[in-house]
């Protein structure tokens, strides 16, 4: 945790890690007891980490904005020239997904089209929340899997050519919980490309 009075003095959540060719960068979530924000840390070996001195790197939006209460659970990719972050954000009620870019991994510019993945229409599967994205580059496109909530947590999919403009699948949600195993919960997916195949590990707390 951070020192008393700092932005991350109350708790931390694990974050996304990228290798930029010279060091590891981690984007983690911290809370001061009221609001979640996203910070950065660096490591030469993936073991010893140093927090960035100017954290948080992704802060809350201005009062009245869609992300003025919480920004958390970043997913990160480095495409060789630009760093990308996708993250969950809230105005204190609904959750949506935002996007930000950076030339150096530390100075971030929020996407003017945020939220890039909005919650769905009334009583659609992601009406209350669209959150907790995981993103992979696959077959020349960005693919996102994210958690939606309408009383049940399920996982949906969207695609993008640039990481900013996303198209949700018509047949979402792609994964729904089996009541006997996970109750109403199937959420927080992590997807990675290994050997040309996609592998997903979602959370499904047992009942």
N, C-alpha and C positions, 0 to 999 in steps of 0.2 A: 504494500500500500504506500501511497504518498504520505508525506509528513502532514501533521495536523493543519487544517486550513487549506490544503491543496485540493485540486480538482478531483483527485483519485484517492482521497484519504479514507474512504469508507469501504470500497470494494473494487475488485478487478474481475473482468471476464477474459478468457483466452481469446486470442486474435488470429488473424490471417498472417502468414509469413511468405515473403517473396525473396528470391535471390536475384540481385541486380547485376551480377558478374563480379562484384568485389566484396559485397557484404550481404548479410541477411537483414531485412527490415520486417519488423512485426508491428501490426496495427491492432491494438488492444483497446478494450472498453474499460473506463473507470467511472466511478460514481462518488460524489461528495456527500451522499446521504439523501440527495434530492433529484439530481439530474445526471444522466449518463452522457458521456462524451468520448471521443476517440483520440487516443494518443499513439505515438510512435516510439519504437525502441530499435536499436541496432546491435548487431553482433557479428564478429568475424568468424565464429565457429558454430553458432546455433545453440551455444550453452551459456556463455557469459553475455549478458544483455546490459545495455546502457540506455536509459530513458532519454529521449530527445529533450533538450533544454527548453524548448519553446512549446511544449505540450499545453493544451490539446491541439492536435493538428486539424481536426474537424470539430468545430464548436457548434453550439446551438444557433438556430436561426433567430432573426429579430422577432420581437414580440408580435404575435398575430400570424406568424408564418407557420407553415405546415410542420416544421421541425424545431419549434421553439421550446419543447419540453425535453426531448431525448434524441440523441444520435448514438447508435450502438451497433455492435456485431458486424464489423466490416469484412468484406471479401476483397482481396487485392490481386491484381495481375500487373505484370510489367511486360510491355510488348516490344521492348528493345529501345524505345525512345520515350514513351509516356507511361506513367503509372496511372492505374485506374483503381478507384474504390467504389464499391456498391455497399450500401448500408441501410439499416432500418432507421426510421425516424418517426417521431410522434409529436403531435400538438397537445398531448395530454389525454387524447381520446383514441383516435384511430392511428394505425401504423401504415406507413407507405415506404417505398424503396427509393432512395436517392443515389446519385452518381456524382463523383468528383474526379478531377484529373490533376496531375502534377508533373512538372518536368524533372523534379529531383527527389520525389518521395516524401517531401516535408511540407512544401508550400502548396496547398490544395485550393482549387477553384471549383466551387459547386456548379453543377450543370444548370444552365439557365432554364432547361426544360424540366427540372425537378418538380414533383417526384416522377422519375422515369417509369416506374411501375406503380400505378395507383390501385387502390382497392376497387373491387368490382361493384356493379350495380346492386341495388337493394335485393337482399336475400340470395345473391349468387354466392358460391362457395368461399370467396375471398372478400366478402362485403365488409366485415369488420376490420380485418388485418390483411395486409400484404407485407411480409417481412422476412427477415433472416435469409437473404439470398446467398447462393453459392453459384459461381460462374466458372465456366471452362471454355476455352477455345477448341473447337472441334469441327473439322471439315469446312474450314474457312469462315465460320460464324462464331459469335458468342452465344452460348447456351446458358440460361439461368434456370435454376430450380429454386423455388421459394415456398414459404409457409403461408397458407391462407387459412382464415378462420371465420366461421359462421355459426359457432357453437360446437363445431368439430374442427380439429386441426388436420389439414391435408396438405399435400405437396403438389404444386403446379409447375408448369414449364413455360418459358418464353424464349424467343430468339431475337438476335440483333446483329446487324452488320457493323455497327460502330460503337456499341456499348451504351448508347444514349437512347435511341429509339427502339422500343421493344414491342414485339407482337406476341400476345399470349396465345397458347394453343386453344383451338376451338373445343377440344375434348378434355380440358382441364376439369377437375384435378386429375393428375396422372397417377398419383398414389393416394389411397385412402386407408385409414386404419381398419384392421380387423378387430371387431369389438371384443372377441375372446382373448386377444393378445394385448392390445394397446388401449382399450377403451375408446375415448374420443381424441386420442393423441397420436399423430404421426407428423413430425415437425423437425425443423432445424437440419435440413439435409446438408451433407458435405459430399461433393462430387469431384473426382479426380480422373484424369486420363492416364492410363497405364497400358503400355504396349498396344496402343491404338484402340483400346476399349474404355468405356466409361464405367466407373464404379461409384455407387452411392452408399453412404452410410447415414441414415436418418436416426433421429431419436424417437423411441417409442416406449415410454414408461409403462410398465406393466400395471394392471389393475389389481 
